[in-house]
Every structure is written in structure tokens, then in C-alpha cells.
């Protein structure tokens, strides 16, 4: 496909079209594509392609390059309650938890009276909006007014470590 050439006109070859077509079928097609310039188009303004809709990388049959991209979606969480949380720290480090593992105050874990061991729970401090995902690996708390006992690291993440306790909302991962 060559444009009709006359003195003073610009001759277009297939290179610009091939570059644009290649950009549309590569995995980067969903992202903003930088400027294309060929010697034939050096005096022309650069072309910038941007997506109309944010794209998820997919396999395009016959494409020059195929890529499958997986997106780890956060599971849905179902709110199950709100109440007082506390934390247990370094004094219990190394002790066995109800799950049989050793307690690590630096891990994002928690104790709950009834949730299944291994459950993923999002704990949110409603005052700040900070939240953390913890894994239930122990039983407790053994204080009537407490809903959940967090590891020291989890308490730090949501800003209740310095006070030792705080009101939280908990939501369990819906599988």
C-alpha cells in the first residue's frame, strides 16, 4: 500500500501500519503505547495509542506474541461482627497455638473462639479505616469482653498496638 507520489508529497510504506498493527496484538496493547517514528514519518507528529477501556491481558489467536496474565483478586469478605480486639505479644513467642504451630508475634495471625483454624479474616479499625488480613491459628481470647486476639504485628498494622486494645470490625473470607 503505497500512496501516490508526486514532487513534494510524502511516500508512505507499510512500516507505520505494521508497527500499529503489532502494537494492537501484543500483550502491551492494554497499556499506553509510546510514540512510533520511522524514517519515512520523521517529520510527522508521533502517534500515541491509548486504550479506550482498561484491558486485561488475554491471548489473541494469531498474535505475534501471546501472554496469559493472571490477576489475583481479593476474595469477598462477609462481615461477621464488631467488638473489642486485643493483642498478645512477645511473652508468648514460641508457645504452641491451637493449630500446633509455634506462635510468632511478627506473623499476621489471630485467635478466635469459634472460627475454623486457617480462616482468613479481615480486621478493620473503624476509627482509621486501616485493615489487615490475618489467619486464625489459635483459640481465644479468654476475656469475655474480647472478640479477637491479634498478633503484635497485626495490632501494629491497624494502629491498636500502643493502646493494647481497640474496637474492630471483622469479616471472614467467603470461599
C-alpha positions as CSV (number, residue, x, y, z in Angstrom):
1,X,0.0,0.0,0.0
2,X,1.9,3.0,-1.3
3,X,0.5,6.5,-1.6
4,X,0.6,8.1,-5.0
5,X,3.8,10.1,-5.1
6,X,4.3,13.5,-6.7
7,X,7.0,16.0,-6.2
8,X,6.7,17.4,-2.6
9,X,4.4,14.6,-1.4
10,X,5.3,12.1,1.4
11,X,5.6,8.5,0.5
12,X,4.1,6.1,3.0
13,X,5.2,2.4,3.2
14,X,3.9,-0.5,5.2
15,X,6.2,0.1,8.2
16,X,3.9,2.5,10.1
17,X,0.8,0.2,9.6
18,X,2.8,-2.8,10.6
19,X,4.0,-1.1,13.8
20,X,0.5,0.0,14.7
21,X,-0.9,-3.5,14.0
22,X,1.8,-5.1,16.0
23,X,1.0,-2.8,19.0
24,X,-2.6,-3.8,18.8
25,X,-2.0,-7.5,19.1
26,X,0.8,-7.6,21.6
27,X,0.2,-8.1,25.4
28,X,1.1,-4.4,25.9
29,X,-2.0,-3.4,23.8
30,X,-3.9,-2.8,27.0
31,X,-1.3,-0.2,28.1
32,X,-0.4,3.2,26.7
33,X,1.9,2.6,23.8
34,X,4.8,5.0,23.2
35,X,5.3,7.1,20.1
36,X,6.1,5.4,16.8
37,X,8.5,7.0,14.4
38,X,10.0,5.7,11.2
39,X,12.4,7.5,8.9
40,X,9.5,7.9,6.5
41,X,7.5,9.7,9.2
42,X,10.2,11.7,10.9
43,X,8.5,15.0,10.0
44,X,5.1,13.7,11.0
45,X,3.8,14.1,14.6
46,X,4.2,11.0,16.8
47,X,1.2,8.7,17.1
48,X,0.2,7.8,20.7
49,X,-2.2,4.9,21.2
50,X,-4.2,4.7,24.5
51,X,-6.9,2.2,25.4
52,X,-10.5,3.3,25.5
53,X,-11.3,0.7,28.2
54,X,-8.7,-0.6,30.7
55,X,-7.7,-4.0,29.3
56,X,-7.0,-7.3,30.9
57,X,-4.2,-9.1,29.1
58,X,-5.5,-12.0,27.1
59,X,-4.4,-14.5,24.5
60,X,-5.2,-13.3,20.9
61,X,-5.2,-16.1,18.4
62,X,-2.6,-15.5,15.7
63,X,-1.0,-12.7,17.6
64,X,2.7,-12.1,17.3
65,X,3.2,-12.7,21.0
66,X,0.8,-14.5,23.4
67,X,0.7,-13.9,27.1
68,X,-1.7,-15.1,29.8
69,X,-1.8,-12.8,32.7
70,X,-3.5,-13.8,35.9
71,X,-4.9,-11.2,38.3
72,X,-5.1,-12.3,42.0
73,X,-8.5,-10.9,43.1
74,X,-9.0,-10.4,46.8
75,X,-11.7,-12.8,48.0
76,X,-15.0,-11.4,49.1
77,X,-15.3,-10.9,52.8
78,X,-18.5,-11.2,54.8
79,X,-18.8,-9.0,57.9
80,X,-19.5,-11.2,60.9
81,X,-19.2,-8.8,63.8
82,X,-17.6,-5.9,65.7
83,X,-16.1,-5.7,69.1
84,X,-13.0,-5.3,71.2
85,X,-9.7,-6.7,70.0
86,X,-6.5,-7.1,72.0
87,X,-3.2,-8.5,71.1
88,X,-0.7,-10.9,72.6
89,X,2.9,-10.4,72.0
90,X,6.4,-11.4,72.7
91,X,5.8,-13.1,76.1
92,X,4.1,-16.0,74.3
93,X,6.5,-16.3,71.4
94,X,7.4,-19.9,70.7
95,X,4.4,-21.4,72.5
96,X,2.3,-23.8,70.6
97,X,-1.0,-22.5,69.2
98,X,-4.2,-24.5,68.8
99,X,-3.2,-25.3,65.3
100,X,0.0,-26.8,66.5
101,X,2.4,-24.2,65.1
102,X,4.6,-22.0,67.3
103,X,3.3,-18.5,68.0
104,X,5.2,-15.8,66.1
105,X,4.3,-12.2,67.2
106,X,5.6,-11.0,63.8
107,X,3.2,-13.1,61.8
108,X,-0.2,-11.8,60.8
109,X,-2.2,-14.3,62.8
110,X,-5.0,-14.2,65.4
111,X,-7.0,-16.2,67.9
112,X,-10.8,-16.6,67.7
113,X,-13.2,-18.7,69.8
114,X,-15.2,-20.3,67.0
115,X,-13.9,-19.6,63.5
116,X,-12.2,-22.6,61.9
117,X,-8.5,-22.7,62.2
118,X,-6.9,-21.5,58.9
119,X,-9.7,-19.0,58.2
120,X,-8.7,-15.7,56.6
121,X,-10.2,-12.7,58.4
122,X,-10.1,-9.0,57.6
123,X,-9.8,-7.0,60.8
124,X,-10.6,-3.3,60.3
125,X,-10.0,-0.4,62.7
126,X,-13.2,1.7,62.1
127,X,-11.5,4.9,63.5
128,X,-8.8,4.9,60.9
129,X,-10.1,2.6,58.2
130,X,-6.8,0.6,58.4
131,X,-7.3,-3.1,57.9
132,X,-5.2,-6.3,57.9
133,X,-5.8,-9.8,56.8
134,X,-5.0,-12.4,59.4
135,X,-5.1,-16.2,59.6
136,X,-6.8,-17.8,62.5
137,X,-4.3,-20.2,64.1
138,X,-5.3,-20.2,67.8
139,X,-8.2,-20.2,70.2
140,X,-9.2,-17.3,72.4
141,X,-9.5,-14.7,73.6
142,X,-10.2,-15.9,77.1
143,X,-11.5,-12.5,78.3
144,X,-15.3,-12.3,78.0
145,X,-15.5,-8.8,76.5
146,X,-12.9,-9.5,73.7
147,X,-13.9,-10.6,70.2
148,X,-10.4,-11.5,68.8
149,X,-6.8,-11.6,69.9
150,X,-4.3,-10.4,67.3
151,X,-0.6,-11.0,66.9
152,X,1.5,-8.0,67.8
153,X,2.3,-7.4,64.0
154,X,-1.5,-7.4,63.2
155,X,-2.2,-5.0,66.0
156,X,0.5,-2.7,64.8
157,X,-0.9,-2.7,61.2
158,X,-4.3,-1.4,62.3
159,X,-3.0,1.0,64.9
160,X,-4.1,-0.6,68.2
161,X,-0.7,-1.8,69.5
162,X,0.1,1.2,71.5
163,X,-3.2,1.2,73.4
164,X,-3.2,-2.6,73.7
165,X,-6.8,-2.9,72.5
166,X,-9.4,-1.3,70.3
167,X,-12.8,-1.7,68.7
168,X,-12.6,-3.5,65.4
169,X,-14.8,-4.9,62.7
170,X,-14.1,-8.4,61.5
171,X,-15.1,-10.1,58.2
172,X,-14.4,-13.6,57.1
173,X,-13.3,-14.6,53.6
174,X,-16.2,-16.1,51.8
175,X,-15.0,-19.2,49.9
